[in-house]
Amino acid sequence: MGKHGAFIWNELITPDQETSGDFYSRLFGWDRKEVNAGPFGTYTIFQHNGKGVAGMMNPTIDYTRKLGARWYAYVAVEDVDAYVARAKELGGTVIAGPDDIPGVGRVCLLADPTGALIRIMQPAAEPE
């Protein structure tokens, strides 16, 4: 994987993708690619020079709906389940997941002991 422990993705959770998307597209010159995420609605990939730089989606769980719009960072790990267990040992809380996202990887939303949120991700295996 080579990226273990590194921030690998940023994602905006917003109840208004149109307004947020317009703002960031105009601010940074990002293009938007919308993807059907099934029951989760539309997932938007912000792109710069044809490369994905961040994602955007609507809140999908009650916990995040009450927080309003916010950015999340994803950190790569080699084994999401092992890190979930370790986070619990260290006083962290699992907010959502772990969940498998086909073609993307295994993800989990954690809160540290102070309530700060972070997502960990075990990226899907790259095709050989």
MOPAC internal coordinates of N, CA, C and O (Angstrom, degrees):
PM7 1SCF
backbone

  N    0.0000 0     0.00 0     0.00 0    0    0    0
  C    1.4576 1     0.00 0     0.00 0    1    0    0
  C    1.5168 1   110.16 1     0.00 0    2    1    0
  O    1.2310 1   119.15 1   135.72 1    3    2    1
  N    1.3337 1   119.22 1   -44.28 1    3    2    1
  C    1.4516 1   121.31 1   173.96 1    5    3    2
  C    1.5137 1   116.85 1    75.13 1    6    5    3
  O    1.2310 1   119.73 1   166.93 1    7    6    5
  N    1.3260 1   118.12 1   -13.07 1    7    6    5
  C    1.4633 1   120.21 1  -176.98 1    9    7    6
  C    1.5240 1   111.89 1  -111.38 1   10    9    7
  O    1.2310 1   119.69 1  -170.78 1   11   10    9
  N    1.3090 1   118.20 1     9.22 1   11   10    9
  C    1.4607 1   120.94 1  -174.82 1   13   11   10
  C    1.5294 1   111.21 1   -49.41 1   14   13   11
  O    1.2310 1   121.19 1   -50.82 1   15   14   13
  N    1.3182 1   115.32 1   129.18 1   15   14   13
  C    1.4572 1   121.11 1   178.72 1   17   15   14
  C    1.5150 1   114.81 1    83.07 1   18   17   15
  O    1.2310 1   120.25 1   177.62 1   19   18   17
  N    1.3248 1   117.12 1    -2.38 1   19   18   17
  C    1.4670 1   120.95 1  -178.58 1   21   19   18
  C    1.5331 1   110.66 1   -95.79 1   22   21   19
  O    1.2310 1   120.93 1   -31.57 1   23   22   21
  N    1.3159 1   115.83 1   148.43 1   23   22   21
  C    1.4582 1   120.24 1   171.45 1   25   23   22
  C    1.5217 1   107.14 1   -70.58 1   26   25   23
  O    1.2310 1   120.55 1   -55.18 1   27   26   25
  N    1.3500 1   116.56 1   124.82 1   27   26   25
  C    1.4637 1   119.62 1  -173.75 1   29   27   26
  C    1.5257 1   114.37 1  -119.69 1   30   29   27
  O    1.2310 1   119.52 1   167.25 1   31   30   29
  N    1.3316 1   118.52 1   -12.75 1   31   30   29
  C    1.4653 1   119.50 1  -178.22 1   33   31   30
  C    1.5155 1   108.15 1  -160.08 1   34   33   31
  O    1.2310 1   120.65 1   -28.44 1   35   34   33
  N    1.3003 1   116.37 1   151.56 1   35   34   33
  C    1.4533 1   123.06 1   173.58 1   37   35   34
  C    1.5174 1   107.72 1  -126.20 1   38   37   35
  O    1.2310 1   121.40 1   -35.99 1   39   38   37
  N    1.3306 1   114.93 1   144.01 1   39   38   37
  C    1.4577 1   119.19 1  -175.01 1   41   39   38
  C    1.5173 1   109.78 1  -141.79 1   42   41   39
  O    1.2310 1   121.28 1   -48.49 1   43   42   41
  N    1.3148 1   115.16 1   131.51 1   43   42   41
  C    1.4512 1   122.04 1   177.22 1   45   43   42
  C    1.5276 1   108.90 1   -94.70 1   46   45   43
  O    1.2310 1   120.73 1   -54.91 1   47   46   45
  N    1.3113 1   116.20 1   125.09 1   47   46   45
  C    1.4605 1   122.08 1   172.99 1   49   47   46
  C    1.5238 1   105.75 1  -103.17 1   50   49   47
  O    1.2310 1   120.62 1   -59.61 1   51   50   49
  N    1.3281 1   116.42 1   120.39 1   51   50   49
  C    1.4575 1   120.63 1  -175.34 1   53   51   50
  C    1.5234 1   110.30 1  -146.98 1   54   53   51
  O    1.2310 1   120.29 1   -38.42 1   55   54   53
  N    1.3292 1   117.04 1   141.58 1   55   54   53
  C    1.4609 1   119.01 1   176.18 1   57   55   54
  C    1.5330 1   112.26 1   -77.97 1   58   57   55
  O    1.2310 1   120.05 1   173.73 1   59   58   57
  N    1.3346 1   117.52 1    -6.27 1   59   58   57
  C    1.4658 1   121.28 1  -177.39 1   61   59   58
  C    1.5273 1   109.34 1  -135.54 1   62   61   59
  O    1.2310 1   121.04 1   -96.86 1   63   62   61
  N    1.3305 1   115.62 1    83.14 1   63   62   61
  C    1.4587 1   119.66 1  -178.29 1   65   63   62
  C    1.5268 1   112.60 1   -64.05 1   66   65   63
  O    1.2310 1   120.17 1   148.06 1   67   66   65
  N    1.3172 1   117.29 1   -31.94 1   67   66   65
  C    1.4623 1   119.24 1  -179.15 1   69   67   66
  C    1.5295 1   111.25 1   -63.40 1   70   69   67
  O    1.2310 1   120.30 1   129.18 1   71   70   69
  N    1.3259 1   117.03 1   -50.82 1   71   70   69
  C    1.4629 1   120.67 1  -178.84 1   73   71   70
  C    1.5223 1   111.52 1   -66.95 1   74   73   71
  O    1.2310 1   120.30 1   132.36 1   75   74   73
  N    1.3384 1   117.03 1   -47.64 1   75   74   73
  C    1.4657 1   120.01 1   179.24 1   77   75   74
  C    1.5212 1   111.06 1   -63.01 1   78   77   75
  O    1.2310 1   120.62 1   136.36 1   79   78   77
  N    1.3328 1   116.43 1   -43.64 1   79   78   77
  C    1.4605 1   120.23 1  -179.65 1   81   79   78
  C    1.5157 1   112.70 1   -61.55 1   82   81   79
  O    1.2310 1   120.82 1   137.09 1   83   82   81
  N    1.3326 1   116.04 1   -42.91 1   83   82   81
  C    1.4666 1   119.84 1   177.24 1   85   83   82
  C    1.5260 1   110.63 1   -60.95 1   86   85   83
  O    1.2310 1   120.33 1   136.00 1   87   86   85
  N    1.3274 1   116.97 1   -44.00 1   87   86   85
  C    1.4640 1   120.99 1  -178.64 1   89   87   86
  C    1.5267 1   111.46 1   -59.51 1   90   89   87
  O    1.2310 1   120.20 1   125.56 1   91   90   89
  N    1.3384 1   117.22 1   -54.44 1   91   90   89
  C    1.4704 1   120.02 1  -175.74 1   93   91   90
  C    1.5301 1   111.97 1   -69.96 1   94   93   91
  O    1.2310 1   120.28 1   145.82 1   95   94   93
  N    1.3200 1   117.06 1   -34.18 1   95   94   93
  C    1.4671 1   119.30 1   176.98 1   97   95   94
  C    1.5215 1   111.13 1   -63.64 1   98   97   95
  O    1.2310 1   120.64 1   137.20 1   99   98   97
  N    1.3187 1   116.37 1   -42.80 1   99   98   97
  C    1.4614 1   120.18 1   179.99 1  101   99   98
  C    1.5227 1   111.93 1   -74.51 1  102  101   99
  O    1.2310 1   120.26 1   144.72 1  103  102  101
  N    1.3472 1   117.10 1   -35.28 1  103  102  101
  C    1.4559 1   120.90 1  -179.52 1  105  103  102
  C    1.5231 1   111.96 1   -67.86 1  106  105  103
  O    1.2310 1   120.50 1   132.73 1  107  106  105
  N    1.3339 1   116.66 1   -47.27 1  107  106  105
  C    1.4660 1   120.90 1  -173.89 1  109  107  106
  C    1.5247 1   114.72 1  -106.93 1  110  109  107
  O    1.2310 1   120.11 1   175.42 1  111  110  109
  N    1.3191 1   117.40 1    -4.58 1  111  110  109
  C    1.4592 1   119.92 1  -177.81 1  113  111  110
  C    1.5286 1   112.93 1    75.50 1  114  113  111
  O    1.2310 1   120.80 1  -155.95 1  115  114  113
  N    1.3340 1   116.08 1    24.05 1  115  114  113
  C    1.4632 1   120.63 1   179.91 1  117  115  114
  C    1.5191 1   110.89 1   -78.03 1  118  117  115
  O    1.2310 1   120.97 1   -35.75 1  119  118  117
  N    1.3218 1   115.74 1   144.25 1  119  118  117
  C    1.4569 1   122.30 1   169.31 1  121  119  118
  C    1.5264 1   107.37 1   -90.65 1  122  121  119
  O    1.2310 1   120.94 1   -18.85 1  123  122  121
  N    1.3289 1   115.81 1   161.15 1  123  122  121
  C    1.4572 1   120.30 1   179.40 1  125  123  122
  C    1.5201 1   110.47 1  -122.07 1  126  125  123
  O    1.2310 1   121.18 1   -47.93 1  127  126  125
  N    1.3146 1   115.35 1   132.07 1  127  126  125
  C    1.4632 1   122.16 1   174.42 1  129  127  126
  C    1.5235 1   106.95 1  -118.10 1  130  129  127
  O    1.2310 1   120.41 1   -62.36 1  131  130  129
  N    1.3304 1   116.82 1   117.64 1  131  130  129
  C    1.4582 1   120.87 1  -178.91 1  133  131  130
  C    1.5207 1   110.28 1   -93.78 1  134  133  131
  O    1.2310 1   121.38 1   -43.82 1  135  134  133
  N    1.3320 1   114.97 1   136.18 1  135  134  133
  C    1.4564 1   122.33 1  -178.42 1  137  135  134
  C    1.5226 1   108.12 1  -125.47 1  138  137  135
  O    1.2310 1   120.18 1   -43.36 1  139  138  137
  N    1.3270 1   117.26 1   136.64 1  139  138  137
  C    1.4583 1   121.26 1   176.82 1  141  139  138
  C    1.5198 1   108.09 1   -74.21 1  142  141  139
  O    1.2310 1   120.23 1   -63.46 1  143  142  141
  N    1.3288 1   117.17 1   116.54 1  143  142  141
  C    1.4615 1   122.35 1  -179.86 1  145  143  142
  C    1.5223 1   111.28 1  -102.16 1  146  145  143
  O    1.2310 1   120.37 1  -151.68 1  147  146  145
  N    1.3289 1   116.90 1    28.32 1  147  146  145
  C    1.4552 1   121.59 1   176.73 1  149  147  146
  C    1.5171 1   111.98 1    59.90 1  150  149  147
  O    1.2310 1   120.38 1    53.73 1  151  150  149
  N    1.3315 1   116.88 1  -126.27 1  151  150  149
  C    1.4672 1   119.51 1  -176.01 1  153  151  150
  C    1.5295 1   113.67 1   -66.23 1  154  153  151
  O    1.2310 1   120.19 1   166.91 1  155  154  153
  N    1.3396 1   117.24 1   -13.09 1  155  154  153
  C    1.4610 1   120.40 1   179.30 1  157  155  154
  C    1.5243 1   112.00 1   -89.55 1  158  157  155
  O    1.2310 1   120.15 1   179.04 1  159  158  157
  N    1.3329 1   117.33 1    -0.96 1  159  158  157
  C    1.4560 1   120.87 1   178.33 1  161  159  158
  C    1.5152 1   112.37 1    87.52 1  162  161  159
  O    1.2310 1   120.96 1    37.48 1  163  162  161
  N    1.3071 1   115.77 1  -142.52 1  163  162  161
  C    1.4625 1   122.17 1  -178.43 1  165  163  162
  C    1.5151 1   110.32 1   -93.72 1  166  165  163
  O    1.2310 1   120.80 1   -48.23 1  167  166  165
  N    1.3262 1   116.08 1   131.77 1  167  166  165
  C    1.4595 1   121.63 1   172.03 1  169  167  166
  C    1.5130 1   105.85 1  -109.15 1  170  169  167
  O    1.2310 1   120.43 1   -52.77 1  171  170  169
  N    1.3153 1   116.79 1   127.23 1  171  170  169
  C    1.4560 1   121.87 1  -179.18 1  173  171  170
  C    1.5191 1   109.65 1  -106.55 1  174  173  171
  O    1.2310 1   120.97 1   -48.60 1  175  174  173
  N    1.3219 1   115.75 1   131.40 1  175  174  173
  C    1.4592 1   121.08 1   174.86 1  177  175  174
  C    1.5279 1   107.30 1  -104.67 1  178  177  175
  O    1.2310 1   120.84 1   -60.93 1  179  178  177
  N    1.3168 1   116.01 1   119.07 1  179  178  177
  C    1.4576 1   120.41 1   173.02 1  181  179  178
  C    1.5246 1   106.99 1   -77.80 1  182  181  179
  O    1.2310 1   120.89 1   -45.81 1  183  182  181
  N    1.3284 1   115.90 1   134.19 1  183  182  181
  C    1.4582 1   120.63 1  -179.23 1  185  183  182
  C    1.5204 1   110.68 1  -126.28 1  186  185  183
  O    1.2310 1   121.25 1   -33.38 1  187  186  185
  N    1.3237 1   115.22 1   146.62 1  187  186  185
  C    1.4584 1   122.73 1   173.83 1  189  187  186
  C    1.5226 1   106.53 1  -130.20 1  190  189  187
  O    1.2310 1   120.87 1   -57.52 1  191  190  189
  N    1.3245 1   115.94 1   122.48 1  191  190  189
  C    1.4717 1   121.44 1  -176.44 1  193  191  190
  C    1.5212 1   111.45 1    53.41 1  194  193  191
  O    1.2310 1   120.63 1  -140.74 1  195  194  193
  N    1.3528 1   116.41 1    39.26 1  195  194  193
  C    1.4540 1   121.80 1   176.40 1  197  195  194
  C    1.5240 1   115.57 1    79.68 1  198  197  195
  O    1.2310 1   119.99 1  -179.02 1  199  198  197
  N    1.3339 1   117.62 1     0.98 1  199  198  197
  C    1.4647 1   121.51 1  -178.39 1  201  199  198
  C    1.5234 1   109.78 1  -111.19 1  202  201  199
  O    1.2310 1   120.21 1   -44.72 1  203  202  201
  N    1.3411 1   117.21 1   135.28 1  203  202  201
  C    1.4547 1   121.38 1   178.24 1  205  203  202
  C    1.5198 1   110.90 1   -64.60 1  206  205  203
  O    1.2310 1   120.61 1   -50.08 1  207  206  205
  N    1.3332 1   116.45 1   129.92 1  207  206  205
  C    1.4685 1   120.52 1   179.09 1  209  207  206
  C    1.5300 1   112.42 1  -117.20 1  210  209  207
  O    1.2310 1   119.97 1   160.03 1  211  210  209
  N    1.3319 1   117.67 1   -19.97 1  211  210  209
  C    1.4610 1   121.23 1  -179.85 1  213  211  210
  C    1.5228 1   108.59 1  -169.84 1  214  213  211
  O    1.2310 1   120.94 1   -13.42 1  215  214  213
  N    1.3193 1   115.81 1   166.58 1  215  214  213
  C    1.4544 1   121.03 1   177.78 1  217  215  214
  C    1.5131 1   111.04 1  -122.03 1  218  217  215
  O    1.2310 1   121.52 1   -12.22 1  219  218  217
  N    1.3400 1   114.70 1   167.78 1  219  218  217
  C    1.4604 1   120.56 1   178.83 1  221  219  218
  C    1.5222 1   108.45 1  -148.96 1  222  221  219
  O    1.2310 1   121.09 1   -42.79 1  223  222  221
  N    1.3236 1   115.52 1   137.21 1  223  222  221
  C    1.4556 1   119.84 1   177.75 1  225  223  222
  C    1.5252 1   110.44 1  -152.93 1  226  225  223
  O    1.2310 1   121.03 1   -13.36 1  227  226  225
  N    1.3302 1   115.63 1   166.64 1  227  226  225
  C    1.4524 1   121.29 1   174.85 1  229  227  226
  C    1.5216 1   108.98 1   -76.92 1  230  229  227
  O    1.2310 1   119.73 1   -23.12 1  231  230  229
  N    1.3376 1   118.12 1   156.88 1  231  230  229
  C    1.4632 1   119.93 1   173.93 1  233  231  230
  C    1.5286 1   109.02 1   -61.45 1  234  233  231
  O    1.2310 1   120.41 1   -43.00 1  235  234  233
  N    1.3357 1   116.81 1   137.00 1  235  234  233
  C    1.4629 1   119.60 1  -176.69 1  237  235  234
  C    1.5236 1   113.67 1  -117.67 1  238  237  235
  O    1.2310 1   119.91 1   172.04 1  239  238  237
  N    1.3185 1   117.77 1    -7.96 1  239  238  237
  C    1.4692 1   120.21 1   176.92 1  241  239  238
  C    1.5222 1   108.80 1  -129.76 1  242  241  239
  O    1.2310 1   120.91 1   -26.89 1  243  242  241
  N    1.3232 1   115.87 1   153.11 1  243  242  241
  C    1.4676 1   120.43 1  -177.66 1  245  243  242
  C    1.5215 1   112.54 1   -55.27 1  246  245  243
  O    1.2310 1   120.34 1   141.37 1  247  246  245
  N    1.3369 1   116.96 1   -38.63 1  247  246  245
  C    1.4603 1   120.47 1  -177.83 1  249  247  246
  C    1.5266 1   111.07 1   -57.74 1  250  249  247
  O    1.2310 1   120.06 1   135.53 1  251  250  249
  N    1.3318 1   117.50 1   -44.47 1  251  250  249
  C    1.4614 1   119.78 1  -177.69 1  253  251  250
  C    1.5258 1   112.27 1   -80.99 1  254  253  251
  O    1.2310 1   119.63 1   154.93 1  255  254  253
  N    1.3093 1   118.31 1   -25.07 1  255  254  253
  C    1.4683 1   120.00 1   178.07 1  257  255  254
  C    1.5282 1   111.22 1   -60.81 1  258  257  255
  O    1.2310 1   120.20 1   143.44 1  259  258  257
  N    1.3194 1   117.22 1   -36.56 1  259  258  257
  C    1.4677 1   120.13 1  -176.84 1  261  259  258
  C    1.5276 1   112.94 1   -78.14 1  262  261  259
  O    1.2310 1   119.71 1   169.73 1  263  262  261
  N    1.3245 1   118.15 1   -10.27 1  263  262  261
  C    1.4632 1   121.29 1  -176.46 1  265  263  262
  C    1.5258 1   113.71 1   -90.18 1  266  265  263
  O    1.2310 1   119.64 1   166.45 1  267  266  265
  N    1.3054 1   118.29 1   -13.55 1  267  266  265
  C    1.4575 1   120.83 1  -176.23 1  269  267  266
  C    1.5152 1   111.38 1    78.41 1  270  269  267
  O    1.2310 1   120.78 1     7.06 1  271  270  269
  N    1.3069 1   116.11 1  -172.94 1  271  270  269
  C    1.4634 1   121.60 1  -177.49 1  273  271  270
  C    1.5268 1   110.07 1   -68.16 1  274  273  271
  O    1.2310 1   120.82 1   -39.91 1  275  274  273
  N    1.3294 1   116.03 1   140.09 1  275  274  273
  C    1.4661 1   121.04 1  -179.94 1  277  275  274
  C    1.5128 1   110.22 1  -165.78 1  278  277  275
  O    1.2310 1   121.85 1   -23.18 1  279  278  277
  N    1.3164 1   114.07 1   156.82 1  279  278  277
  C    1.4661 1   121.90 1   175.37 1  281  279  278
  C    1.5281 1   109.42 1   -95.28 1  282  281  279
  O    1.2310 1   120.46 1   -37.56 1  283  282  281
  N    1.3328 1   116.73 1   142.44 1  283  282  281
  C    1.4608 1   123.29 1   173.57 1  285  283  282
  C    1.5199 1   108.89 1  -119.85 1  286  285  283
  O    1.2310 1   121.24 1   -35.79 1  287  286  285
  N    1.3171 1   115.23 1   144.21 1  287  286  285
  C    1.4623 1   121.63 1   173.63 1  289  287  286
  C    1.5248 1   108.24 1  -104.85 1  290  289  287
  O    1.2310 1   121.24 1   -34.99 1  291  290  289
  N    1.3204 1   115.23 1   145.01 1  291  290  289
  C    1.4651 1   122.09 1   175.98 1  293  291  290
  C    1.5293 1   108.18 1  -110.42 1  294  293  291
  O    1.2310 1   120.98 1   -44.33 1  295  294  293
  N    1.3290 1   115.73 1   135.67 1  295  294  293
  C    1.4639 1   122.03 1   175.96 1  297  295  294
  C    1.5220 1   107.87 1  -115.61 1  298  297  295
  O    1.2310 1   120.41 1   -47.11 1  299  298  297
  N    1.3245 1   116.81 1   132.89 1  299  298  297
  C    1.4662 1   122.03 1   179.82 1  301  299  298
  C    1.5223 1   110.51 1   -75.09 1  302  301  299
  O    1.2310 1   121.01 1   -43.68 1  303  302  301
  N    1.3223 1   115.67 1   136.32 1  303  302  301
  C    1.4602 1   122.16 1   173.21 1  305  303  302
  C    1.5227 1   108.33 1  -134.60 1  306  305  303
  O    1.2310 1   121.05 1   -20.37 1  307  306  305
  N    1.3191 1   115.59 1   159.63 1  307  306  305
  C    1.4588 1   120.02 1  -178.62 1  309  307  306
  C    1.5167 1   112.58 1   -81.53 1  310  309  307
  O    1.2310 1   119.90 1   153.80 1  311  310  309
  N    1.3367 1   117.80 1   -26.20 1  311  310  309
  C    1.4624 1   122.07 1  -176.65 1  313  311  310
  C    1.5266 1   108.42 1  -149.98 1  314  313  311
  O    1.2310 1   120.40 1   -80.43 1  315  314  313
  N    1.3203 1   116.85 1    99.57 1  315  314  313
  C    1.4645 1   121.22 1  -176.97 1  317  315  314
  C    1.5197 1   111.28 1   -55.05 1  318  317  315
  O    1.2310 1   120.03 1   134.85 1  319  318  317
  N    1.3165 1   117.55 1   -45.15 1  319  318  317
  C    1.4625 1   120.16 1  -175.29 1  321  319  318
  C    1.5300 1   111.76 1   -63.33 1  322  321  319
  O    1.2310 1   120.23 1   141.02 1  323  322  321
  N    1.3175 1   117.16 1   -38.98 1  323  322  321
  C    1.4697 1   120.31 1   177.52 1  325  323  322
  C    1.5286 1   110.44 1   -65.08 1  326  325  323
  O    1.2310 1   120.09 1   140.82 1  327  326  325
  N    1.3154 1   117.44 1   -39.18 1  327  326  325
  C    1.4642 1   120.31 1  -179.95 1  329  327  326
  C    1.5235 1   112.12 1   -73.71 1  330  329  327
  O    1.2310 1   120.14 1   150.34 1  331  330  329
  N    1.3321 1   117.34 1   -29.66 1  331  330  329
  C    1.4679 1   119.93 1   174.01 1  333  331  330
  C    1.5271 1   109.28 1   -63.75 1  334  333  331
  O    1.2310 1   120.69 1   134.34 1  335  334  333
  N    1.3316 1   116.29 1   -45.66 1  335  334  333
  C    1.4655 1   120.01 1   178.51 1  337  335  334
  C    1.5299 1   110.60 1   -61.23 1  338  337  335
  O    1.2310 1   120.34 1   137.11 1  339  338  337
  N    1.3148 1   116.95 1   -42.89 1  339  338  337
  C    1.4706 1   120.99 1  -179.79 1  341  339  338
  C    1.5316 1   110.82 1   -65.47 1  342  341  339
  O    1.2310 1   120.44 1   138.82 1  343  342  341
  N    1.3298 1   116.77 1   -41.18 1  343  342  341
  C    1.4690 1   120.19 1   178.92 1  345  343  342
  C    1.5235 1   110.56 1   -60.54 1  346  345  343
  O    1.2310 1   120.39 1   138.38 1  347  346  345
  N    1.3167 1   116.86 1   -41.62 1  347  346  345
  C    1.4707 1   120.31 1   178.50 1  349  347  346
  C    1.5302 1   110.69 1   -62.83 1  350  349  347
  O    1.2310 1   120.65 1   137.84 1  351  350  349
  N    1.3322 1   116.36 1   -42.16 1  351  350  349
  C    1.4717 1   120.69 1   177.87 1  353  351  350
  C    1.5272 1   111.49 1   -59.31 1  354  353  351
  O    1.2310 1   120.64 1   147.78 1  355  354  353
  N    1.3231 1   116.39 1   -32.22 1  355  354  353
  C    1.4583 1   121.77 1  -176.72 1  357  355  354
  C    1.5289 1   113.14 1   -91.37 1  358  357  355
  O    1.2310 1   120.48 1  -172.63 1  359  358  357
  N    1.3397 1   116.69 1     7.37 1  359  358  357
  C    1.4598 1   120.45 1   177.28 1  361  359  358
  C    1.5103 1   114.72 1    94.75 1  362  361  359
  O    1.2310 1   120.05 1  -172.34 1  363  362  361
  N    1.3183 1   117.51 1     7.66 1  363  362  361
  C    1.4560 1   121.14 1   177.07 1  365  363  362
  C    1.5188 1   111.76 1   -79.90 1  366  365  363
  O    1.2310 1   121.25 1   -10.94 1  367  366  365
  N    1.3151 1   115.22 1   169.06 1  367  366  365
  C    1.4633 1   122.09 1  -179.14 1  369  367  366
  C    1.5196 1   109.50 1  -128.81 1  370  369  367
  O    1.2310 1   120.77 1   -42.29 1  371  370  369
  N    1.3201 1   116.14 1   137.71 1  371  370  369
  C    1.4639 1   120.97 1   173.23 1  373  371  370
  C    1.5223 1   107.56 1   -83.57 1  374  373  371
  O    1.2310 1   120.77 1   -57.82 1  375  374  373
  N    1.3256 1   116.12 1   122.18 1  375  374  373
  C    1.4627 1   121.60 1   179.37 1  377  375  374
  C    1.5221 1   110.32 1   -92.93 1  378  377  375
  O    1.2310 1   120.08 1   137.45 1  379  378  377
  N    1.3237 1   117.45 1   -42.55 1  379  378  377
  C    1.4670 1   121.92 1   179.53 1  381  379  378
  C    1.5216 1   109.03 1  -153.82 1  382  381  379
  O    1.2310 1   121.26 1   -40.43 1  383  382  381
  N    1.3207 1   115.19 1   139.57 1  383  382  381
  C    1.4545 1   120.72 1   177.37 1  385  383  382
  C    1.5122 1   111.28 1    96.64 1  386  385  383
  O    1.2310 1   121.26 1    15.42 1  387  386  385
  N    1.3072 1   115.20 1  -164.58 1  387  386  385
  C    1.4561 1   128.30 1    -0.77 1  389  387  386
  C    1.5339 1   112.50 1   -65.44 1  390  389  387
  O    1.2310 1   121.42 1   -32.20 1  391  390  389
  N    1.3217 1   114.90 1   147.80 1  391  390  389
  C    1.4596 1   122.76 1   179.23 1  393  391  390
  C    1.5150 1   109.63 1  -133.26 1  394  393  391
  O    1.2310 1   121.28 1   -33.42 1  395  394  393
  N    1.3292 1   115.16 1   146.58 1  395  394  393
  C    1.4572 1   121.16 1   174.61 1  397  395  394
  C    1.5189 1   109.24 1   -94.77 1  398  397  395
  O    1.2310 1   120.48 1   -48.71 1  399  398  397
  N    1.3199 1   116.69 1   131.29 1  399  398  397
  C    1.4611 1   122.66 1   174.97 1  401  399  398
  C    1.5223 1   106.01 1  -114.69 1  402  401  399
  O    1.2310 1   120.08 1   -69.86 1  403  402  401
  N    1.3411 1   117.46 1   110.14 1  403  402  401
  C    1.4611 1   120.51 1  -176.13 1  405  403  402
  C    1.5289 1   112.95 1   -52.67 1  406  405  403
  O    1.2310 1   121.29 1   -49.58 1  407  406  405
  N    1.3202 1   115.14 1   130.42 1  407  406  405
  C    1.4515 1   121.20 1   178.80 1  409  407  406
  C    1.5077 1   115.00 1    78.42 1  410  409  407
  O    1.2310 1   119.90 1   173.16 1  411  410  409
  N    1.3251 1   117.80 1    -6.84 1  411  410  409
  C    1.4616 1   122.44 1  -178.25 1  413  411  410
  C    1.5200 1   110.74 1  -112.96 1  414  413  411
  O    1.2310 1   120.50 1   124.67 1  415  414  413
  N    1.3325 1   116.65 1   -55.33 1  415  414  413
  C    1.4548 1   120.47 1   179.16 1  417  415  414
  C    1.5190 1   112.15 1   147.69 1  418  417  415
  O    1.2310 1   120.93 1    14.38 1  419  418  417
  N    1.2994 1   115.83 1  -165.62 1  419  418  417
  C    1.4644 1   123.09 1   179.98 1  421  419  418
  C    1.5246 1   107.51 1  -106.65 1  422  421  419
  O    1.2310 1   120.25 1   -50.14 1  423  422  421
  N    1.3382 1   117.13 1   129.86 1  423  422  421
  C    1.4671 1   121.48 1  -174.20 1  425  423  422
  C    1.5158 1   111.24 1  -129.92 1  426  425  423
  O    1.2310 1   121.45 1   -22.09 1  427  426  425
  N    1.3250 1   114.83 1   157.91 1  427  426  425
  C    1.4522 1   121.46 1   176.85 1  429  427  426
  C    1.5270 1   108.64 1  -152.85 1  430  429  427
  O    1.2310 1   120.76 1   -40.19 1  431  430  429
  N    1.3247 1   116.16 1   139.81 1  431  430  429
  C    1.4556 1   122.13 1   175.16 1  433  431  430
  C    1.5212 1   108.19 1   -99.62 1  434  433  431
  O    1.2310 1   120.84 1   -58.63 1  435  434  433
  N    1.3263 1   115.99 1   121.37 1  435  434  433
  C    1.4608 1   122.86 1  -178.50 1  437  435  434
  C    1.5260 1   110.69 1  -117.35 1  438  437  435
  O    1.2310 1   121.44 1   -25.83 1  439  438  437
  N    1.3300 1   114.84 1   154.17 1  439  438  437
  C    1.4630 1   121.17 1   169.33 1  441  439  438
  C    1.5193 1   107.24 1  -118.05 1  442  441  439
  O    1.2310 1   120.63 1   -43.84 1  443  442  441
  N    1.3210 1   116.40 1   136.16 1  443  442  441
  C    1.4677 1   119.06 1   175.59 1  445  443  442
  C    1.5309 1   108.14 1   -77.57 1  446  445  443
  O    1.2310 1   119.20 1    -3.28 1  447  446  445
  N    1.3333 1   119.14 1   176.72 1  447  446  445
  C    1.4652 1   120.36 1  -177.84 1  449  447  446
  C    1.5319 1   114.66 1   -59.06 1  450  449  447
  O    1.2310 1   119.49 1   161.25 1  451  450  449
  N    1.3344 1   118.58 1   -18.75 1  451  450  449
  C    1.4620 1   120.82 1   178.68 1  453  451  450
  C    1.5196 1   112.47 1   -94.09 1  454  453  451
  O    1.2310 1   120.33 1   174.24 1  455  454  453
  N    1.3427 1   116.97 1    -5.76 1  455  454  453
  C    1.4571 1   121.36 1  -179.62 1  457  455  454
  C    1.5165 1   114.64 1    99.86 1  458  457  455
  O    1.2310 1   119.70 1   175.91 1  459  458  457
  N    1.3380 1   118.18 1    -4.09 1  459  458  457
  C    1.4659 1   120.55 1   177.83 1  461  459  458
  C    1.5265 1   109.32 1   -65.65 1  462  461  459
  O    1.2310 1   120.83 1   -44.49 1  463  462  461
  N    1.3251 1   116.02 1   135.51 1  463  462  461
  C    1.4594 1   121.18 1  -176.14 1  465  463  462
  C    1.5224 1   112.15 1   -98.34 1  466  465  463
  O    1.2310 1   121.29 1   -35.95 1  467  466  465
  N    1.3223 1   115.13 1   144.05 1  467  466  465
  C    1.4606 1   122.22 1   174.26 1  469  467  466
  C    1.5193 1   108.10 1  -150.65 1  470  469  467
  O    1.2310 1   121.13 1   -31.46 1  471  470  469
  N    1.2927 1   115.44 1   148.54 1  471  470  469
  C    1.4678 1   120.49 1   175.61 1  473  471  470
  C    1.5210 1   108.13 1  -106.48 1  474  473  471
  O    1.2310 1   121.32 1   -43.50 1  475  474  473
  N    1.3337 1   115.09 1   136.50 1  475  474  473
  C    1.4606 1   119.37 1   172.29 1  477  475  474
  C    1.5152 1   107.36 1  -109.03 1  478  477  475
  O    1.2310 1   121.19 1   -30.17 1  479  478  477
  N    1.3285 1   115.33 1   149.83 1  479  478  477
  C    1.4606 1   119.70 1  -175.71 1  481  479  478
  C    1.5142 1   110.67 1  -143.72 1  482  481  479
  O    1.2310 1   121.68 1   -48.37 1  483  482  481
  N    1.3057 1   114.39 1   131.63 1  483  482  481
  C    1.4577 1   122.76 1   170.71 1  485  483  482
  C    1.5230 1   104.75 1  -100.59 1  486  485  483
  O    1.2310 1   120.05 1   -80.45 1  487  486  485
  N    1.3273 1   117.50 1    99.55 1  487  486  485
  C    1.4647 1   118.99 1  -175.95 1  489  487  486
  C    1.5197 1   112.13 1   -59.11 1  490  489  487
  O    1.2310 1   121.11 1   -32.70 1  491  490  489
  N    1.3211 1   115.48 1   147.30 1  491  490  489
  C    1.4615 1   121.04 1   176.57 1  493  491  490
  C    1.5159 1   109.12 1   -59.39 1  494  493  491
  O    1.2310 1   121.02 1   -29.94 1  495  494  493
  N    1.3113 1   115.66 1   150.06 1  495  494  493
  C    1.4570 1   120.26 1   177.77 1  497  495  494
  C    1.5135 1   109.90 1   -60.07 1  498  497  495
  O    1.2310 1   120.91 1   -44.39 1  499  498  497
  N    1.3089 1   115.87 1   135.61 1  499  498  497
  C    1.4551 1   120.06 1   178.47 1  501  499  498
  C    1.5219 1   109.09 1   -77.66 1  502  501  499
  O    1.2310 1   120.00 1   -41.24 1  503  502  501
  N    1.3180 1   117.61 1   138.76 1  503  502  501
  C    1.4702 1   119.68 1   178.59 1  505  503  502
  C    1.5137 1   110.91 1   -61.37 1  506  505  503
  O    1.2310 1   121.10 1   -37.57 1  507  506  505
  N    1.3171 1   115.50 1   142.43 1  507  506  505
  C    1.4722 1   119.31 1  -179.05 1  509  507  506
  C    1.4979 1   111.35 1   -92.28 1  510  509  507
  O    1.2310 1   120.10 1   180.00 1  511  510  509

